[in-house]
């Protein structure tokens, strides 16, 4: 059962990563990359490393995506680019 | 536009050469592999009980690899300095000058105290449970970001943040130097750390103090980064 969850999370990560690359809008791909980070948080929890999972959830998913979104506002096109 | 493309010869030869190198290096590594592999983590986990800290990861990050943590904080400080330099301007205002959304304002009123207290909890209980100063500082910075986006009247006092950051950095190095004088090693644990007190809030000697200092420094640096990113020149 645990193996199925891990395999499903891996496949979901790969699919979200492809979707992140082919997404035309930058803001959408930032939000999709948060999805990759969340699935890796699930993987870290299943591999029994809660410290790494918390770090990934806070830094990898939270603040870095927010900084990317704030940086997009500084671009000329804004969120539409 | 046709999807057919001719693959250039240089790409093919490059792939072949790199595959050859990878196979050669793997071959050397596998042939020279020792029969009994020791992992560094096992040795460190055996030493963990000597410091009286319940969370072994905290012992590794703050005590066994304390100098690396000092370097990480320096890197974060340089990143914050660089963002401040790139986005530097004398006349600044927030990007959204109009009033924020009603939902955002109500949600920020409800959530920001909880987020800030959760960040403090993660920071102070870093030696007992999951997390620590780095994560707690970033959680506090995200709470500050929520306050900054929701209200136009909320400002970060740069003087206070500067004082906090200076205090945290200086006291980290000072604790390390006191350890060097007392225990003959940089960041030596000179406060009492008995294994009988493992699990209490006041345990582990200098380790929780250093993690709280790291949390103050990371929180102030990330708050300054967020504050700089939210602003923009008026004449843009």
Interface residues (C-beta under 8 A of the other chain):
Chain A: X50 X51 X54 X55 X58 X59 X62 X63 X66 X67 X70 X71 X73 X74
Chain B: X55 X57 X87 X95 X122 X130 X131 X132 X134 X135 X138 X139 X141 X142 X145 X222 X225 X226 X229 X230 X232
